[in-house]
Amino acid sequence: MNRKEFFKTGGRILILGAMAATTGYLVVNQQVDTTCSVSPACQKCGQFAKCDLPQAMETRTTEQPKEKTP
């Protein structure tokens, strides 16, 4: 390996590492915004409570808490 190849390979590894670290940071801190692959009305979705999609907002407002009868 000559000097030119060494720096080229090192640069590629550095860029790949930076991309992996940035992606990991964003995923861990939940700053990556994902779209629902299923209906936003699904309450099992981890994003349902804070989802800004119109369908999710409508579902949250139309859901009535069940009244307890004595």
CHARMM-style PDB file with segment names, atoms N, HN, CA, C and O in Angstrom:
ATOM      1  N   MET     1       0.862  -1.168   0.000  1.00  0.00      PROA
ATOM      2  CA  MET     1       0.000   0.000   0.000  1.00  0.00      PROA
ATOM      3  C   MET     1       0.910   1.233   0.000  1.00  0.00      PROA
ATOM      4  O   MET     1       1.819   1.362   0.820  1.00  0.00      PROA
ATOM      5  N   ASN     2       0.638   2.110  -0.926  1.00  0.00      PROA
ATOM      6  HN  ASN     2      -0.100   2.005  -1.592  1.00  0.00      PROA
ATOM      7  CA  ASN     2       1.437   3.324  -0.971  1.00  0.00      PROA
ATOM      8  C   ASN     2       0.742   4.445  -0.184  1.00  0.00      PROA
ATOM      9  O   ASN     2      -0.358   4.265   0.338  1.00  0.00      PROA
ATOM     10  N   ARG     3       1.379   5.552  -0.115  1.00  0.00      PROA
ATOM     11  HN  ARG     3       2.273   5.698  -0.539  1.00  0.00      PROA
ATOM     12  CA  ARG     3       0.904   6.670   0.694  1.00  0.00      PROA
ATOM     13  C   ARG     3      -0.466   7.173   0.234  1.00  0.00      PROA
ATOM     14  O   ARG     3      -1.327   7.469   1.063  1.00  0.00      PROA
ATOM     15  N   LYS     4      -0.671   7.270  -1.070  1.00  0.00      PROA
ATOM     16  HN  LYS     4       0.028   7.029  -1.743  1.00  0.00      PROA
ATOM     17  CA  LYS     4      -1.936   7.767  -1.612  1.00  0.00      PROA
ATOM     18  C   LYS     4      -3.093   6.847  -1.228  1.00  0.00      PROA
ATOM     19  O   LYS     4      -4.145   7.328  -0.806  1.00  0.00      PROA
ATOM     20  N   GLU     5      -2.919   5.549  -1.364  1.00  0.00      PROA
ATOM     21  HN  GLU     5      -2.065   5.159  -1.707  1.00  0.00      PROA
ATOM     22  CA  GLU     5      -3.950   4.580  -0.999  1.00  0.00      PROA
ATOM     23  C   GLU     5      -4.215   4.599   0.498  1.00  0.00      PROA
ATOM     24  O   GLU     5      -5.357   4.441   0.930  1.00  0.00      PROA
ATOM     25  N   PHE     6      -3.176   4.789   1.284  1.00  0.00      PROA
ATOM     26  HN  PHE     6      -2.249   4.917   0.933  1.00  0.00      PROA
ATOM     27  CA  PHE     6      -3.324   4.837   2.735  1.00  0.00      PROA
ATOM     28  C   PHE     6      -4.243   5.985   3.142  1.00  0.00      PROA
ATOM     29  O   PHE     6      -5.163   5.785   3.936  1.00  0.00      PROA
ATOM     30  N   PHE     7      -4.008   7.178   2.611  1.00  0.00      PROA
ATOM     31  HN  PHE     7      -3.261   7.340   1.967  1.00  0.00      PROA
ATOM     32  CA  PHE     7      -4.838   8.323   2.961  1.00  0.00      PROA
ATOM     33  C   PHE     7      -6.258   8.185   2.404  1.00  0.00      PROA
ATOM     34  O   PHE     7      -7.218   8.596   3.055  1.00  0.00      PROA
ATOM     35  N   LYS     8      -6.396   7.618   1.223  1.00  0.00      PROA
ATOM     36  HN  LYS     8      -5.616   7.284   0.694  1.00  0.00      PROA
ATOM     37  CA  LYS     8      -7.720   7.420   0.632  1.00  0.00      PROA
ATOM     38  C   LYS     8      -8.543   6.445   1.488  1.00  0.00      PROA
ATOM     39  O   LYS     8      -9.711   6.695   1.788  1.00  0.00      PROA
ATOM     40  N   THR     9      -7.916   5.343   1.867  1.00  0.00      PROA
ATOM     41  HN  THR     9      -6.967   5.140   1.623  1.00  0.00      PROA
ATOM     42  CA  THR     9      -8.597   4.348   2.703  1.00  0.00      PROA
ATOM     43  C   THR     9      -8.913   4.913   4.089  1.00  0.00      PROA
ATOM     44  O   THR     9     -10.000   4.691   4.622  1.00  0.00      PROA
ATOM     45  N   GLY    10      -7.976   5.628   4.655  1.00  0.00      PROA
ATOM     46  HN  GLY    10      -7.093   5.808   4.222  1.00  0.00      PROA
ATOM     47  CA  GLY    10      -8.204   6.239   5.965  1.00  0.00      PROA
ATOM     48  C   GLY    10      -9.344   7.245   5.936  1.00  0.00      PROA
ATOM     49  O   GLY    10     -10.149   7.292   6.866  1.00  0.00      PROA
ATOM     50  N   GLY    11      -9.423   8.040   4.893  1.00  0.00      PROA
ATOM     51  HN  GLY    11      -8.769   8.001   4.138  1.00  0.00      PROA
ATOM     52  CA  GLY    11     -10.510   9.007   4.743  1.00  0.00      PROA
ATOM     53  C   GLY    11     -11.862   8.334   4.623  1.00  0.00      PROA
ATOM     54  O   GLY    11     -12.845   8.784   5.212  1.00  0.00      PROA
ATOM     55  N   ARG    12     -11.908   7.256   3.861  1.00  0.00      PROA
ATOM     56  HN  ARG    12     -11.110   6.890   3.383  1.00  0.00      PROA
ATOM     57  CA  ARG    12     -13.166   6.521   3.709  1.00  0.00      PROA
ATOM     58  C   ARG    12     -13.622   5.918   5.035  1.00  0.00      PROA
ATOM     59  O   ARG    12     -14.805   5.969   5.374  1.00  0.00      PROA
ATOM     60  N   ILE    13     -12.691   5.354   5.770  1.00  0.00      PROA
ATOM     61  HN  ILE    13     -11.731   5.312   5.494  1.00  0.00      PROA
ATOM     62  CA  ILE    13     -13.026   4.763   7.064  1.00  0.00      PROA
ATOM     63  C   ILE    13     -13.487   5.848   8.038  1.00  0.00      PROA
ATOM     64  O   ILE    13     -14.426   5.632   8.805  1.00  0.00      PROA
ATOM     65  N   LEU    14     -12.844   6.996   8.014  1.00  0.00      PROA
ATOM     66  HN  LEU    14     -12.081   7.171   7.391  1.00  0.00      PROA
ATOM     67  CA  LEU    14     -13.227   8.110   8.880  1.00  0.00      PROA
ATOM     68  C   LEU    14     -14.637   8.601   8.558  1.00  0.00      PROA
ATOM     69  O   LEU    14     -15.427   8.848   9.469  1.00  0.00      PROA
ATOM     70  N   ILE    15     -14.958   8.744   7.279  1.00  0.00      PROA
ATOM     71  HN  ILE    15     -14.316   8.544   6.539  1.00  0.00      PROA
ATOM     72  CA  ILE    15     -16.295   9.192   6.876  1.00  0.00      PROA
ATOM     73  C   ILE    15     -17.344   8.150   7.263  1.00  0.00      PROA
ATOM     74  O   ILE    15     -18.410   8.508   7.764  1.00  0.00      PROA
ATOM     75  N   LEU    16     -17.062   6.888   7.041  1.00  0.00      PROA
ATOM     76  HN  LEU    16     -16.196   6.598   6.634  1.00  0.00      PROA
ATOM     77  CA  LEU    16     -17.996   5.829   7.409  1.00  0.00      PROA
ATOM     78  C   LEU    16     -18.245   5.810   8.911  1.00  0.00      PROA
ATOM     79  O   LEU    16     -19.386   5.659   9.348  1.00  0.00      PROA
ATOM     80  N   GLY    17     -17.196   5.961   9.697  1.00  0.00      PROA
ATOM     81  HN  GLY    17     -16.269   6.084   9.342  1.00  0.00      PROA
ATOM     82  CA  GLY    17     -17.337   5.999  11.148  1.00  0.00      PROA
ATOM     83  C   GLY    17     -18.154   7.196  11.612  1.00  0.00      PROA
ATOM     84  O   GLY    17     -18.974   7.075  12.521  1.00  0.00      PROA
ATOM     85  N   ALA    18     -17.933   8.349  10.992  1.00  0.00      PROA
ATOM     86  HN  ALA    18     -17.267   8.447  10.253  1.00  0.00      PROA
ATOM     87  CA  ALA    18     -18.694   9.550  11.356  1.00  0.00      PROA
ATOM     88  C   ALA    18     -20.169   9.381  11.020  1.00  0.00      PROA
ATOM     89  O   ALA    18     -21.037   9.796  11.788  1.00  0.00      PROA
ATOM     90  N   MET    19     -20.451   8.773   9.872  1.00  0.00      PROA
ATOM     91  HN  MET    19     -19.746   8.436   9.248  1.00  0.00      PROA
ATOM     92  CA  MET    19     -21.850   8.541   9.497  1.00  0.00      PROA
ATOM     93  C   MET    19     -22.523   7.572  10.459  1.00  0.00      PROA
ATOM     94  O   MET    19     -23.670   7.785  10.853  1.00  0.00      PROA
ATOM     95  N   ALA    20     -21.826   6.520  10.837  1.00  0.00      PROA
ATOM     96  HN  ALA    20     -20.895   6.347  10.517  1.00  0.00      PROA
ATOM     97  CA  ALA    20     -22.383   5.544  11.774  1.00  0.00      PROA
ATOM     98  C   ALA    20     -22.609   6.173  13.145  1.00  0.00      PROA
ATOM     99  O   ALA    20     -23.635   5.923  13.778  1.00  0.00      PROA
ATOM    100  N   ALA    21     -21.673   6.974  13.605  1.00  0.00      PROA
ATOM    101  HN  ALA    21     -20.840   7.177  13.091  1.00  0.00      PROA
ATOM    102  CA  ALA    21     -21.818   7.629  14.910  1.00  0.00      PROA
ATOM    103  C   ALA    21     -22.974   8.615  14.905  1.00  0.00      PROA
ATOM    104  O   ALA    21     -23.728   8.684  15.876  1.00  0.00      PROA
ATOM    105  N   THR    22     -23.126   9.374  13.838  1.00  0.00      PROA
ATOM    106  HN  THR    22     -22.514   9.318  13.049  1.00  0.00      PROA
ATOM    107  CA  THR    22     -24.221  10.341  13.745  1.00  0.00      PROA
ATOM    108  C   THR    22     -25.570   9.631  13.717  1.00  0.00      PROA
ATOM    109  O   THR    22     -26.508  10.050  14.394  1.00  0.00      PROA
ATOM    110  N   THR    23     -25.666   8.572  12.944  1.00  0.00      PROA
ATOM    111  HN  THR    23     -24.903   8.232  12.394  1.00  0.00      PROA
ATOM    112  CA  THR    23     -26.911   7.813  12.888  1.00  0.00      PROA
ATOM    113  C   THR    23     -27.243   7.219  14.250  1.00  0.00      PROA
ATOM    114  O   THR    23     -28.391   7.283  14.690  1.00  0.00      PROA
ATOM    115  N   GLY    24     -26.268   6.651  14.909  1.00  0.00      PROA
ATOM    116  HN  GLY    24     -25.335   6.599  14.551  1.00  0.00      PROA
ATOM    117  CA  GLY    24     -26.489   6.089  16.241  1.00  0.00      PROA
ATOM    118  C   GLY    24     -26.935   7.144  17.230  1.00  0.00      PROA
ATOM    119  O   GLY    24     -27.834   6.896  18.033  1.00  0.00      PROA
ATOM    120  N   TYR    25     -26.331   8.304  17.188  1.00  0.00      PROA
ATOM    121  HN  TYR    25     -25.600   8.506  16.535  1.00  0.00      PROA
ATOM    122  CA  TYR    25     -26.707   9.397  18.092  1.00  0.00      PROA
ATOM    123  C   TYR    25     -28.154   9.821  17.864  1.00  0.00      PROA
ATOM    124  O   TYR    25     -28.907  10.008  18.819  1.00  0.00      PROA
ATOM    125  N   LEU    26     -28.539   9.973  16.607  1.00  0.00      PROA
ATOM    126  HN  LEU    26     -27.927   9.822  15.831  1.00  0.00      PROA
ATOM    127  CA  LEU    26     -29.895  10.409  16.294  1.00  0.00      PROA
ATOM    128  C   LEU    26     -30.934   9.368  16.684  1.00  0.00      PROA
ATOM    129  O   LEU    26     -32.011   9.717  17.168  1.00  0.00      PROA
ATOM    130  N   VAL    27     -30.621   8.099  16.477  1.00  0.00      PROA
ATOM    131  HN  VAL    27     -29.746   7.816  16.084  1.00  0.00      PROA
ATOM    132  CA  VAL    27     -31.563   7.045  16.837  1.00  0.00      PROA
ATOM    133  C   VAL    27     -31.697   6.943  18.356  1.00  0.00      PROA
ATOM    134  O   VAL    27     -32.810   6.818  18.869  1.00  0.00      PROA
ATOM    135  N   VAL    28     -30.593   6.994  19.070  1.00  0.00      PROA
ATOM    136  HN  VAL    28     -29.690   7.096  18.653  1.00  0.00      PROA
ATOM    137  CA  VAL    28     -30.635   6.867  20.524  1.00  0.00      PROA
ATOM    138  C   VAL    28     -31.395   8.037  21.155  1.00  0.00      PROA
ATOM    139  O   VAL    28     -32.138   7.845  22.117  1.00  0.00      PROA
ATOM    140  N   ASN    29     -31.217   9.218  20.632  1.00  0.00      PROA
ATOM    141  HN  ASN    29     -30.613   9.374  19.851  1.00  0.00      PROA
ATOM    142  CA  ASN    29     -31.893  10.389  21.180  1.00  0.00      PROA
ATOM    143  C   ASN    29     -33.248  10.639  20.547  1.00  0.00      PROA
ATOM    144  O   ASN    29     -33.853  11.686  20.775  1.00  0.00      PROA
ATOM    145  N   GLN    30     -33.734   9.697  19.758  1.00  0.00      PROA
ATOM    146  HN  GLN    30     -33.243   8.846  19.573  1.00  0.00      PROA
ATOM    147  CA  GLN    30     -35.049   9.734  19.125  1.00  0.00      PROA
ATOM    148  C   GLN    30     -35.291  11.029  18.370  1.00  0.00      PROA
ATOM    149  O   GLN    30     -36.372  11.612  18.451  1.00  0.00      PROA
ATOM    150  N   GLN    31     -34.290  11.473  17.641  1.00  0.00      PROA
ATOM    151  HN  GLN    31     -33.411  10.999  17.575  1.00  0.00      PROA
ATOM    152  CA  GLN    31     -34.447  12.664  16.836  1.00  0.00      PROA
ATOM    153  C   GLN    31     -34.728  12.308  15.386  1.00  0.00      PROA
ATOM    154  O   GLN    31     -34.861  13.193  14.541  1.00  0.00      PROA
ATOM    155  N   VAL    32     -34.818  11.036  15.100  1.00  0.00      PROA
ATOM    156  HN  VAL    32     -34.709  10.317  15.786  1.00  0.00      PROA
ATOM    157  CA  VAL    32     -35.145  10.606  13.755  1.00  0.00      PROA
ATOM    158  C   VAL    32     -36.655  10.485  13.688  1.00  0.00      PROA
ATOM    159  O   VAL    32     -37.266   9.753  14.466  1.00  0.00      PROA
ATOM    160  N   ASP    33     -37.251  11.209  12.753  1.00  0.00      PROA
ATOM    161  HN  ASP    33     -36.754  11.804  12.121  1.00  0.00      PROA
ATOM    162  CA  ASP    33     -38.700  11.198  12.598  1.00  0.00      PROA
ATOM    163  C   ASP    33     -39.078  10.097  11.635  1.00  0.00      PROA
ATOM    164  O   ASP    33     -38.681  10.128  10.471  1.00  0.00      PROA
ATOM    165  N   THR    34     -39.837   9.129  12.101  1.00  0.00      PROA
ATOM    166  HN  THR    34     -40.160   9.104  13.047  1.00  0.00      PROA
ATOM    167  CA  THR    34     -40.251   8.047  11.232  1.00  0.00      PROA
ATOM    168  C   THR    34     -41.737   8.183  10.936  1.00  0.00      PROA
ATOM    169  O   THR    34     -42.494   8.719  11.745  1.00  0.00      PROA
ATOM    170  N   THR    35     -42.136   7.706   9.801  1.00  0.00      PROA
ATOM    171  HN  THR    35     -41.521   7.270   9.144  1.00  0.00      PROA
ATOM    172  CA  THR    35     -43.551   7.715   9.459  1.00  0.00      PROA
ATOM    173  C   THR    35     -44.130   6.365   9.803  1.00  0.00      PROA
ATOM    174  O   THR    35     -43.439   5.348   9.754  1.00  0.00      PROA
ATOM    175  N   CYS    36     -45.358   6.359  10.140  1.00  0.00      PROA
ATOM    176  HN  CYS    36     -45.920   7.185  10.180  1.00  0.00      PROA
ATOM    177  CA  CYS    36     -46.019   5.109  10.497  1.00  0.00      PROA
ATOM    178  C   CYS    36     -46.190   4.247   9.262  1.00  0.00      PROA
ATOM    179  O   CYS    36     -46.616   4.734   8.215  1.00  0.00      PROA
ATOM    180  N   SER    37     -45.865   2.987   9.377  1.00  0.00      PROA
ATOM    181  HN  SER    37     -45.520   2.591  10.227  1.00  0.00      PROA
ATOM    182  CA  SER    37     -46.056   2.067   8.268  1.00  0.00      PROA
ATOM    183  C   SER    37     -47.430   1.424   8.345  1.00  0.00      PROA
ATOM    184  O   SER    37     -47.867   0.756   7.408  1.00  0.00      PROA
ATOM    185  N   VAL    38     -48.102   1.628   9.456  1.00  0.00      PROA
ATOM    186  HN  VAL    38     -47.747   2.170  10.217  1.00  0.00      PROA
ATOM    187  CA  VAL    38     -49.460   1.120   9.637  1.00  0.00      PROA
ATOM    188  C   VAL    38     -50.363   2.301   9.953  1.00  0.00      PROA
ATOM    189  O   VAL    38     -49.905   3.443  10.006  1.00  0.00      PROA
ATOM    190  N   SER    39     -51.594   2.037  10.154  1.00  0.00      PROA
ATOM    191  HN  SER    39     -51.966   1.110  10.111  1.00  0.00      PROA
ATOM    192  CA  SER    39     -52.559   3.097  10.448  1.00  0.00      PROA
ATOM    193  C   SER    39     -52.122   3.882  11.687  1.00  0.00      PROA
ATOM    194  O   SER    39     -51.753   3.285  12.699  1.00  0.00      PROA
ATOM    195  N   PRO    40     -52.161   5.230  11.612  1.00  0.00      PROA
ATOM    196  CA  PRO    40     -51.771   6.011  12.783  1.00  0.00      PROA
ATOM    197  C   PRO    40     -52.752   5.857  13.942  1.00  0.00      PROA
ATOM    198  O   PRO    40     -52.470   6.293  15.058  1.00  0.00      PROA
ATOM    199  N   ALA    41     -53.893   5.243  13.683  1.00  0.00      PROA
ATOM    200  HN  ALA    41     -54.123   4.889  12.776  1.00  0.00      PROA
ATOM    201  CA  ALA    41     -54.862   5.015  14.753  1.00  0.00      PROA
ATOM    202  C   ALA    41     -54.431   3.870  15.665  1.00  0.00      PROA
ATOM    203  O   ALA    41     -55.049   3.631  16.703  1.00  0.00      PROA
ATOM    204  N   CYS    42     -53.381   3.172  15.281  1.00  0.00      PROA
ATOM    205  HN  CYS    42     -52.879   3.366  14.438  1.00  0.00      PROA
ATOM    206  CA  CYS    42     -52.903   2.047  16.084  1.00  0.00      PROA
ATOM    207  C   CYS    42     -52.292   2.563  17.378  1.00  0.00      PROA
ATOM    208  O   CYS    42     -51.277   3.259  17.349  1.00  0.00      PROA
ATOM    209  N   GLN    43     -52.880   2.240  18.477  1.00  0.00      PROA
ATOM    210  HN  GLN    43     -53.705   1.675  18.500  1.00  0.00      PROA
ATOM    211  CA  GLN    43     -52.402   2.743  19.762  1.00  0.00      PROA
ATOM    212  C   GLN    43     -51.141   2.025  20.230  1.00  0.00      PROA
ATOM    213  O   GLN    43     -50.527   2.440  21.213  1.00  0.00      PROA
ATOM    214  N   LYS    44     -50.754   0.975  19.555  1.00  0.00      PROA
ATOM    215  HN  LYS    44     -51.253   0.638  18.756  1.00  0.00      PROA
ATOM    216  CA  LYS    44     -49.527   0.279  19.927  1.00  0.00      PROA
ATOM    217  C   LYS    44     -48.296   0.981  19.380  1.00  0.00      PROA
ATOM    218  O   LYS    44     -47.169   0.657  19.754  1.00  0.00      PROA
ATOM    219  N   CYS    45     -48.515   1.945  18.492  1.00  0.00      PROA
ATOM    220  HN  CYS    45     -49.430   2.209  18.187  1.00  0.00      PROA
ATOM    221  CA  CYS    45     -47.403   2.687  17.900  1.00  0.00      PROA
ATOM    222  C   CYS    45     -46.763   3.561  18.971  1.00  0.00      PROA
ATOM    223  O   CYS    45     -47.465   4.247  19.714  1.00  0.00      PROA
ATOM    224  N   GLY    46     -45.464   3.541  19.052  1.00  0.00      PROA
ATOM    225  HN  GLY    46     -44.895   2.984  18.448  1.00  0.00      PROA
ATOM    226  CA  GLY    46     -44.757   4.337  20.051  1.00  0.00      PROA
ATOM    227  C   GLY    46     -44.860   5.825  19.806  1.00  0.00      PROA
ATOM    228  O   GLY    46     -44.626   6.615  20.721  1.00  0.00      PROA
ATOM    229  N   GLN    47     -45.203   6.228  18.596  1.00  0.00      PROA
ATOM    230  HN  GLN    47     -45.393   5.587  17.853  1.00  0.00      PROA
ATOM    231  CA  GLN    47     -45.296   7.643  18.254  1.00  0.00      PROA
ATOM    232  C   GLN    47     -46.737   8.163  18.323  1.00  0.00      PROA
ATOM    233  O   GLN    47     -46.958   9.351  18.090  1.00  0.00      PROA
ATOM    234  N   PHE    48     -47.712   7.321  18.633  1.00  0.00      PROA
ATOM    235  HN  PHE    48     -47.532   6.355  18.823  1.00  0.00      PROA
ATOM    236  CA  PHE    48     -49.119   7.717  18.569  1.00  0.00      PROA
ATOM    237  C   PHE    48     -49.431   8.914  19.459  1.00  0.00      PROA
ATOM    238  O   PHE    48     -50.141   9.820  19.024  1.00  0.00      PROA
ATOM    239  N   ALA    49     -48.933   8.948  20.667  1.00  0.00      PROA
ATOM    240  HN  ALA    49     -48.356   8.212  21.021  1.00  0.00      PROA
ATOM    241  CA  ALA    49     -49.276  10.012  21.612  1.00  0.00      PROA
ATOM    242  C   ALA    49     -48.791  11.382  21.151  1.00  0.00      PROA
ATOM    243  O   ALA    49     -49.421  12.394  21.459  1.00  0.00      PROA
ATOM    244  N   LYS    50     -47.683  11.427  20.420  1.00  0.00      PROA
ATOM    245  HN  LYS    50     -47.171  10.605  20.169  1.00  0.00      PROA
ATOM    246  CA  LYS    50     -47.157  12.717  19.988  1.00  0.00      PROA
ATOM    247  C   LYS    50     -47.132  12.866  18.474  1.00  0.00      PROA
ATOM    248  O   LYS    50     -46.439  13.733  17.942  1.00  0.00      PROA
ATOM    249  N   CYS    51     -47.889  12.017  17.779  1.00  0.00      PROA
ATOM    250  HN  CYS    51     -48.452  11.313  18.212  1.00  0.00      PROA
ATOM    251  CA  CYS    51     -47.928  12.041  16.315  1.00  0.00      PROA
ATOM    252  C   CYS    51     -48.712  13.264  15.845  1.00  0.00      PROA
ATOM    253  O   CYS    51     -49.777  13.570  16.380  1.00  0.00      PROA
ATOM    254  N   ASP    52     -48.177  13.961  14.841  1.00  0.00      PROA
ATOM    255  HN  ASP    52     -47.311  13.712  14.406  1.00  0.00      PROA
ATOM    256  CA  ASP    52     -48.820  15.159  14.321  1.00  0.00      PROA
ATOM    257  C   ASP    52     -49.613  14.918  13.042  1.00  0.00      PROA
ATOM    258  O   ASP    52     -50.119  15.865  12.440  1.00  0.00      PROA
ATOM    259  N   LEU    53     -49.722  13.677  12.629  1.00  0.00      PROA
ATOM    260  HN  LEU    53     -49.310  12.908  13.119  1.00  0.00      PROA
ATOM    261  CA  LEU    53     -50.505  13.387  11.432  1.00  0.00      PROA
ATOM    262  C   LEU    53     -51.984  13.680  11.704  1.00  0.00      PROA
ATOM    263  O   LEU    53     -52.475  13.396  12.797  1.00  0.00      PROA
ATOM    264  N   PRO    54     -52.692  14.240  10.731  1.00  0.00      PROA
ATOM    265  CA  PRO    54     -54.103  14.584  10.946  1.00  0.00      PROA
ATOM    266  C   PRO    54     -54.962  13.398  11.366  1.00  0.00      PROA
ATOM    267  O   PRO    54     -55.868  13.541  12.187  1.00  0.00      PROA
ATOM    268  N   GLN    55     -54.673  12.212  10.796  1.00  0.00      PROA
ATOM    269  HN  GLN    55     -53.937  12.095  10.129  1.00  0.00      PROA
ATOM    270  CA  GLN    55     -55.469  11.038  11.158  1.00  0.00      PROA
ATOM    271  C   GLN    55     -55.285  10.683  12.629  1.00  0.00      PROA
ATOM    272  O   GLN    55     -56.247  10.313  13.301  1.00  0.00      PROA
ATOM    273  N   ALA    56     -54.068  10.790  13.129  1.00  0.00      PROA
ATOM    274  HN  ALA    56     -53.286  11.091  12.583  1.00  0.00      PROA
ATOM    275  CA  ALA    56     -53.801  10.459  14.529  1.00  0.00      PROA
ATOM    276  C   ALA    56     -54.444  11.491  15.444  1.00  0.00      PROA
ATOM    277  O   ALA    56     -55.008  11.140  16.480  1.00  0.00      PROA
ATOM    278  N   MET    57     -54.363  12.765  15.065  1.00  0.00      PROA
ATOM    279  HN  MET    57     -53.905  13.051  14.223  1.00  0.00      PROA
ATOM    280  CA  MET    57     -54.976  13.812  15.883  1.00  0.00      PROA
ATOM    281  C   MET    57     -56.492  13.617  15.949  1.00  0.00      PROA
ATOM    282  O   MET    57     -57.104  13.776  17.005  1.00  0.00      PROA
ATOM    283  N   GLU    58     -57.079  13.274  14.819  1.00  0.00      PROA
ATOM    284  HN  GLU    58     -56.581  13.145  13.961  1.00  0.00      PROA
ATOM    285  CA  GLU    58     -58.530  13.049  14.779  1.00  0.00      PROA
ATOM    286  C   GLU    58     -58.914  11.854  15.635  1.00  0.00      PROA
ATOM    287  O   GLU    58     -59.912  11.893  16.354  1.00  0.00      PROA
ATOM    288  N   THR    59     -58.127  10.805  15.558  1.00  0.00      PROA
ATOM    289  HN  THR    59     -57.316  10.774  14.974  1.00  0.00      PROA
ATOM    290  CA  THR    59     -58.409   9.608  16.352  1.00  0.00      PROA
ATOM    291  C   THR    59     -58.311   9.912  17.842  1.00  0.00      PROA
ATOM    292  O   THR    59     -59.141   9.449  18.625  1.00  0.00      PROA
ATOM    293  N   ARG    60     -57.308  10.684  18.236  1.00  0.00      PROA
ATOM    294  HN  ARG    60     -56.635  11.060  17.600  1.00  0.00      PROA
ATOM    295  CA  ARG    60     -57.157  11.024  19.658  1.00  0.00      PROA
ATOM    296  C   ARG    60     -58.319  11.869  20.149  1.00  0.00      PROA
ATOM    297  O   ARG    60     -58.778  11.674  21.275  1.00  0.00      PROA
ATOM    298  N   THR    61     -58.810  12.803  19.338  1.00  0.00      PROA
ATOM    299  HN  THR    61     -58.436  12.961  18.424  1.00  0.00      PROA
ATOM    300  CA  THR    61     -59.897  13.672  19.784  1.00  0.00      PROA
ATOM    301  C   THR    61     -61.235  12.960  19.786  1.00  0.00      PROA
ATOM    302  O   THR    61     -62.099  13.281  20.603  1.00  0.00      PROA
ATOM    303  N   THR    62     -61.429  11.993  18.885  1.00  0.00      PROA
ATOM    304  HN  THR    62     -60.727  11.732  18.222  1.00  0.00      PROA
ATOM    305  CA  THR    62     -62.709  11.290  18.836  1.00  0.00      PROA
ATOM    306  C   THR    62     -62.793  10.155  19.839  1.00  0.00      PROA
ATOM    307  O   THR    62     -63.889   9.691  20.154  1.00  0.00      PROA
ATOM    308  N   GLU    63     -61.663   9.700  20.344  1.00  0.00      PROA
ATOM    309  HN  GLU    63     -60.772  10.076  20.088  1.00  0.00      PROA
ATOM    310  CA  GLU    63     -61.689   8.636  21.346  1.00  0.00      PROA
ATOM    311  C   GLU    63     -62.245   9.178  22.646  1.00  0.00      PROA
ATOM    312  O   GLU    63     -61.743  10.161  23.189  1.00  0.00      PROA
ATOM    313  N   GLN    64     -63.263   8.542  23.129  1.00  0.00      PROA
ATOM    314  HN  GLN    64     -63.671   7.743  22.688  1.00  0.00      PROA
ATOM    315  CA  GLN    64     -63.872   8.923  24.394  1.00  0.00      PROA
ATOM    316  C   GLN    64     -63.412   7.949  25.464  1.00  0.00      PROA
ATOM    317  O   GLN    64     -63.434   6.738  25.246  1.00  0.00      PROA
ATOM    318  N   PRO    65     -62.999   8.455  26.611  1.00  0.00      PROA
ATOM    319  CA  PRO    65     -62.649   7.507  27.690  1.00  0.00      PROA
ATOM    320  C   PRO    65     -63.893   6.761  28.130  1.00  0.00      PROA
ATOM    321  O   PRO    65     -64.970   7.344  28.256  1.00  0.00      PROA
ATOM    322  N   LYS    66     -63.737   5.475  28.362  1.00  0.00      PROA
ATOM    323  HN  LYS    66     -62.862   5.001  28.260  1.00  0.00      PROA
ATOM    324  CA  LYS    66     -64.874   4.660  28.792  1.00  0.00      PROA
ATOM    325  C   LYS    66     -65.302   5.092  30.177  1.00  0.00      PROA
ATOM    326  O   LYS    66     -64.492   5.203  31.097  1.00  0.00      PROA
ATOM    327  N   GLU    67     -66.616   5.336  30.303  1.00  0.00      PROA
ATOM    328  HN  GLU    67     -67.274   5.246  29.556  1.00  0.00      PROA
ATOM    329  CA  GLU    67     -67.158   5.745  31.598  1.00  0.00      PROA
ATOM    330  C   GLU    67     -67.401   4.518  32.455  1.00  0.00      PROA
ATOM    331  O   GLU    67     -67.889   3.488  31.991  1.00  0.00      PROA
ATOM    332  N   LYS    68     -67.050   4.660  33.698  1.00  0.00      PROA
ATOM    333  HN  LYS    68     -66.654   5.497  34.075  1.00  0.00      PROA
ATOM    334  CA  LYS    68     -67.270   3.562  34.637  1.00  0.00      PROA
ATOM    335  C   LYS    68     -68.682   3.681  35.198  1.00  0.00      PROA
ATOM    336  O   LYS    68     -69.097   4.751  35.642  1.00  0.00      PROA
ATOM    337  N   THR    69     -69.398   2.593  35.172  1.00  0.00      PROA
ATOM    338  HN  THR    69     -69.061   1.724  34.810  1.00  0.00      PROA
ATOM    339  CA  THR    69     -70.734   2.594  35.747  1.00  0.00      PROA
ATOM    340  C   THR    69     -70.677   1.922  37.110  1.00  0.00      PROA
ATOM    341  O   THR    69     -70.085   0.853  37.262  1.00  0.00      PROA
ATOM    342  N   PRO    70     -71.288   2.550  38.090  1.00  0.00      PROA
ATOM    343  CA  PRO    70     -71.228   1.956  39.440  1.00  0.00      PROA
ATOM    344  C   PRO    70     -72.116   0.767  39.607  1.00  0.00      PROA
ATOM    345  OT1 PRO    70     -72.160   0.177  40.687  1.00  0.00      PROA
TER     346      PRO     70
END
